[in-house]
Structures are given as structure tokens and as C-alpha cells.
Amino acid sequence: MKPNLDGRVFRTAENTANGEVDAGTVFHYHQNDRMVWAEYAGGEVVTGHLLAVIADDHALDMRYHHINRRGEVLAGTCRSSVRELPDGRYVLEEEWQWLTGDRSAGRSRVEEVRVGPSL
């Protein structure tokens, strides 16, 4: 299944302790064919961006960077497996590693959230 992430919104459901995104971090995804990008912010993240390509196995090969509340610029790499839930929402199962700071690795899971109509 080649995912279509365009216009989808995600929130972190789980993350290892060495990660900075949490339930307060919201990701807004865009897609054009195999190119994927997103803006994210919330929680410890003031502003962030990610760029990815959809690999032949339909996983996302991603790089990300953000500025946190301490004013630090951090960057990392991530591989995300895309899974569709029975209700049609997507879940991204992620294995990531910092390219800055302590260069530690971790795992996270982000889940699509349904966005209701604007009032």
C-alpha cells in the first residue's frame, strides 16, 4: 500500500525518553507523489520541519530538524513504517536517531488525528 499522507494531521502517541516530541506536538503532512514533507510544533518543539521520500517498501526515509524551547537546533534521521488502522487513519511506527546532540536513537509512534470542520 503506497500511503497518501497529503493533508493528514498526526500527534505523537508514544516516544522514548530521549525524544522531544510528545502528545502536544502536532504534525501537518503534505505529499506530492513520493515526496513527503511536514511542519510540526507543540510541546517542547517551537517549530520543526521534516522531509521524506517514500521508499520501494512504502516506508518513509526521513530527515527532520527543529528548534526546541531551550533555543537549541536539533536534527535527526528517521525511518517510518506506515500502517492503516481499521477506521482508515494512519499510524507511523518510527525508528529515529539524533544527528546532533548525544546522537542517541529511539522509537516513536504517531497517530493520525481527525480534524473536524472549522466553526
Helices and strands as residue ranges (DSSP letters): E 9-15, E 26-32, E 35-42, E 45-54, E 60-68, E 73-84, E 90-98, E 105-113
